[in-house]
Amino acid sequence: MQLKTYQADTLAILRRFLEEARVAGPANAYDTIAREPEQARRLGRFRTGYAPLAGLPGTPYVCLRLPTGGGKTILAAHAIGVARDAWIEKDFPLMLWLVPSNTIRLQTVEALKNTRHPYRQALDAVFEGRVRVFDIADFAMIRPHDIRDNACVVVGTIQTLRVSNTEGRKVYAHNENMEPHFSTVPASTAGLEQRDGSTDKVGDPRFSFANLLHIHRPLMIVDEAHNAVTGLSREMQARVNPCAIIEFTATPRFNSNILHSVSAQELKDAEMIKLPIILAEHDSWQNAVNGAIASRAALEEAARGEADYIRPIVLFQAQPKNGEVTVEALKTHLIEVEQIAPERIAVATGDQRELDGINLFDPKCPIEYVITVEALKEGWDCSFAYVFCSVQNIGSATDAEQLLGRVLRMPYARRRKADALNRAYAHVSEASFGAAAKALTDKLVDMGFDEQEAQEVIEPAQGHFDETGLFAPREKPAPVFRHTVEASVEVAEALAAVAQHEAVSIAPAADGSVEIAVTGRVAAEIEAAITSAIPAAARAGFSEAVRQYRIEIKDKLSPAEQGERFTLPRLVAEVQGELAFADADLFMEFHDWTLAAHPARLDEAAFAIRETARSFEIDVDGRHVSYQFASEAEQLALDVDVEGWSAQGLVLWLDRQLRQPDIHQSDLLKWLSDCVGYLTGPRKIHLAALMRTKFILARKLTERIAAIRQAEQGKVYQRFLFAPEAKVQASFNDGFEFRDGMYCDVRKQREGKWRPRKHFLGADNLPAFDGTLDGEEFQCAQAIDSLPSVKFWLRNVARHPQSFWLPTAGGRFYPDFVAQLNDGRLAVIEYKGALLAGSGVDDTNEKRAVGRLWEQSSGGRGVFIVVEKQLGDRDMRGQLMDRLSGG
């Protein structure tokens, strides 16, 4: 299963944290990553200082925040491999996987045991199929060879670890079936709970599952259990003795060391969820039900044009048993009033479980309506659910956000051809208009949306007008051109064909005339189509009406809405006689390089092992990693031969860990053999010590290969772009086109009172700034907007597929702003922040070089500017004016 970009990015951040924690400790690793500008922006209000676990300060504990629908469980499965390689450093670790309920526990066990399920496949890929999965209720079935030879996953709930729970008492109790696990464990081992039964056994460790966990120090995965870790008492934490804790949740606690936060917009961009939510408020529950049925019928019609099978489903949230519209009353209403066939309705409550054993994805399944109260809040997942209808007061409805989460998931995690199928729908009945909008916003925040995101993804259904402004902030309504003409049947038919354009609508009147309405700009092609469709006698009047309308709305539409477009040329370079996009990754495809030219002979400064009385230390690039020995036998294993350990075996193991798609395996094996031979030969490091530290060695070699590749990439980047023989152009043929609607999927700047006059997409469509409001980048935008030489400008969104970028040796560089000047030139503007200048990661010189190359290659049509907060006696505006005037 291919991970989405945001999922891969989340795992990459986790890997970085664990690798840094191995050297610098969890607190320092967290602070280093959380301070980075991108992470600080992502974390926002969730950014806090690192709070270590009580009594376990060296145990990494972090939380990864993903909104509902983000695939937390598949990420959890992949995180195990990341943690194995970056922190645990055992071939086959033990995992304790905690979930919030017994329902989820049983489903997770079933999924992890199913070798065809993506969760299990993620584990099998890392551990080569050597995986064992256990329900925590069956812990007595675990045998020593299971733990020794396999990655073992034990799935339980947080309640299981609480002694007050019956299952909890079993976990901590002495169990003779567990004796084989303790046959080699000294009675004096610290931290184990002792028996207090018969006199001859008092003082010996209990044969308990809790003691087994303590010995093996499991990786603790916490899946959507917000209170789990912080809810564990210090005593329980000490009993479990985890080596690391990774939590996945939509709504974390602020003291959970939130390492990474994914936005709802990223989920939408990845086609994981349906957005926006179209909200319709009704004055009675009967009308809400009727509206939900009508929405489902319209979606079913839209689904007929899809290649994939989709059967839209309505989720009804009935009132509890003491309410007016109970499950029974709602089902009776659907059958008797709405004429829904009983077999198309399923009831899912604690007492009635009509969905058990039913595959809702089966095309033969007739169910189109599901009635519940709150029974679907956990463990139910059918992405065919499109419509949420609550006959409860949504503000006080228990677990409404869980049901909403069911209708947000996108079928097959892929955008649909019919736009109606890319949205979710909510029908609610409320006593006062607008109450549902506020309540629904609160529910989305509970599901992991930012408050601004929650407000922006709720839209009123057509015909449900926002008289109170509770759906604000909203963009200003687009102006509408209206014109009436006399129309025969033939004219009406011709105009109906024009109305296929989404901006045009035709409304016949009782007197035989037709009203033509065009939303926003009347494009030339639309004007021509209407002109040809109406009678010749009416054409002059229509053309004059269009001319007057264009004059009236000139100041109401942004340049993009008025039909303006502009193109920035793309940098291209000649490669083997043909022009190719200037991209370092592409250049590498035409560059022959080998690892053999870069011997992996790690010297003392790069990698060293020093033994002490009870531990050994590894020096990695001047930083110390300390290992404590659990026993004297473990210490002795550093410098004794162990059966099965060989230099060739270590090389083959490293080969599996370091395999790269662009490096031939024979080249890698030779390089690794040279590395191991140098460490065991001239460096005189015992093979057993290397085997014990093989994970850190693999990580060090991975970094060395990355550095080699970066150096080679730098060479080829210089050769094709900056060498005297390089042939570079700025091509408009495959340029970056800026047009209306290009950033419709980007979060907008809603805060603050400043409204730009010249933003290409309009003041309401200014992409949100990365920094704080009134920050330096914001001030740079204000300076650009004030320049008389600027016709219009645009905030260039980093990493957006339609944004302008220039190549760097290590990837792509997205300048902050682009602009069209009144004299026809194109400006690219990068702001060099004061914080960046002192961060040690200032890459401005590389950006200046490639920006100057783009400018020189543009034939005088482009200008590249780097703006600083203050440069000599020139502020931002002064610097811009100097450069745009030719300075």
C-alpha positions, 0 to 999 in steps of 0.5 A: 500500500503506497503511503500518502505524502503527508503520511510519509512525511509524518514517519520521516519526522518520527524517524528523525526524532528517534535517531536524534534521541539516540544521540542527544536524548529525547528532550533535546531531539524534540526541542531541535525538531519543534524549533524548526520553522516548518514544524513550529508553524505546523504545531502552532498552539500544540508546541510545548516543551518536552515533558518526560515520562515520570520515572522514565526520562530517557524513554522517548514519548511523542504524539503524532496528530492526524485529523479523523480520516488520516489513516492513523492505524496504518501509520502506527503499523509503519511506525513500528519498522521506523522505531525498530531501526531508529531506536529499539535496535533489535531485529525482533522487538516486542510491541504493546499496541493499545487501543481505546475499546474492546471493539477496536481491540478485536478488529485490530487483532483480526486485521494484524493477523490477516496477511492480506491486510495493509496493516499486516503487510506493513509489518511483514515487509519490515520483518520478512514475514516473521510476525506473531500477533496476540490478543492480550487476553491470550498472553499465556499462549506466548512462548519464549521462541515467539519473542526470540524469533519473531516480532510480537505484537500484543494488542490490548486496551488501556483498561487492561493495564489498570489493576482495578480491571479484571483483565488487569488483575490477570496481567499482573498475576502469577501464572505458571504457564509463563514460567518458561519465560523466566527460566534464565532471569535472575531472581535479583533482576531489578524492577520485577514484582515478586511473589507473595504466596507460599513461603518457599517462593516469596522473593522470587519474581512473579511469572506474570505478563507484566513482568515479561513486558518489564524484561523485554521493554516493549515499544508502546503504540497508542492508537487513538487513546488520548488519555492513555499515556497520561492516564497511566500512573507512574506505577503502571509506567514502571511496570510496563517499562516501555522502551518508547511510546508513540501515540496517534490521535486526532485530539491530543492533550497538550502535555503529550509531546506533540511532534507533528501535526497534519492539517485537514487540508493535507488530507483533502489534498491527498483525497482521503476525505470528502470536503467541504461539508454541505450543511442544511438546517431544517425547522423540523426533524421530518424535513431534515430526514426528507432532505437527507433522503433527497441528498442520497438520491441525488448522489446515487444518480451522480455515482452512476457515472463513476467507474468504481461502484459507490452506493451512497449511505445515510447515517441517521442519529436518532434520539435516545430511548427517552426522546421523541424520535427514537430508533423505532420512531425514526424507522417507522417514519422511514417506512410508512412516510418516506416509503423506504423498503425495510430491507434498505434500512439497518439498525445498529445500536447496542441492542440491535446489531443488524450490520454484524456480518454484513459487507456494506461494500458488496454491490448486492447489499441493499442497505442505504440507510443506517440508524444509530444513536452512538453505536457506530462511534468506534470500529465502524468504517464504510466510506460509502457513508455520505450523508449525516442526519441528526434528529438530536440537537447536534450541539449536545448530541453525544458522539456526533463527531464520531458519526461525522467522521464516518461520512468524511472518508473518501471511497477508495481514497480517490477523488471522484469524477462527479464533484458532488461525490467529493463532498459530505452532507449534513442535515440537522434540525435546530430550533434557532437558525445558525445554531448547527453551524456553530455546533458543527464547527465545534464537533470538527474541532473535536475531530482534530480540525483547526478552528479556522479549518473547521469554519472554512469547510462548512458551507450552507446548502443551496437554498439555505441562506446565511442570513446571520453570518454564522458561516463567516468568514466567507468570500464576497459573493460573485457579481451576476450579469442578468439579461432578458430576451424574447425566446422562441422554442429554438432560441430556448434550446440553443441557450440551454446548450450554452447553459452547460457552462457552469457559470451560465444559467437560463430561467424561462419566464411565464411571458415567453422570455428567457432570463440569462444569468452569468456568474462573475466574469462574462468571458468572450467565449461565453458572450459569443455563444450567447450572441449566436444563440439569441435572435439577431434583433436582440444582439445589439442590446445584449452586447451593450448590456455586457459592456456596461456590466464589465464597467460596473464590475471591474473593481469587484473582480480580481485580475484572475477573475477578470480572465488575466493569466500570466506565465513564468518561464521554467528553467531548462538545460541541455542534457545530451543534446536535448532540453530538459527541465532543470531539476537535480534529480533529473540530472542524476539520471544522466550522471554515472557515479559509483560508491567505489569512488567514496570509500566508507572507511569510518575513522575514529571521529566518525565511529568509535566504540569504548567499553567501560565497566558496566556499559559501552559508548559509541562515538558518532560524529563527536557525540556519545551514545551510551548503552547499559548492560543488563548482565555480565554475560551481555557485557562479555558478548562484546568481545567474544565470537558468537555462533552465526556472527560473521563479517559476511553476515553483517555485510548482507544485513547492512545490504538489506538495510541500505539498499537504494534504487539508484545504486547497483547491489554489487556496488553496494556490497563491495562498498559495505565489505570494504567498510566492515573490513576496515573496521575489523582490520585496521580499526581492530573493532571486534566483530561482536561489537559491530554486531551489537551496534549494527543499527547505529552502524547502518544509520551512520552508513545511510548518512554517509551514502546520503552525503555522497549522493548530495555531493554527486548531485551538487557536481551534476547540478553545477555541470548542467547549470553553471559550468562554462559549457552549460546551455541554459534557457528560460522557456515559456513553452512549459512555463508555470501558468498562474490563473483563476482557481489555481489555489482553491485548495489552499488555506486562505489568510482570514485574520487581520484587517489588511486587504491587498489591492493587487493580489492576483487572486483577490483579497479574499483568496490570499494564501495564508502566511507561514509566519504570524500575522504582521510578521516579516513575510506579511510586511514584505507582501504589504510592501509589494502591494504598495509598489506603483510598478506592480500590476498584480502579485501572488503569494507563491505557495511552497510545494504546491503542484502549480507553484513556481519553483527553481532547482537547487542542488538538494531539491526545489526552491519555491520563492515567496512571491511572484508578480507581473509588472506594468511594463510586462516584466515578471518578478520573482521575490524571495524574502530572507527572514532575520530568523533564517539568517541566524539559524545556521541553515541559510541557503540564500547564496544558492537561491541567489545564484539560481535566481540570477541564472533564471533572470539572465536566461529570461531575455530581460523579461524576468527579474529575481530579487532577494529582500531583507528586512533592512539592507543598509539604509533601505527597508523592504520597499526601498530594496524592491523599488531599487531592483525594479527600477534597474538598480 
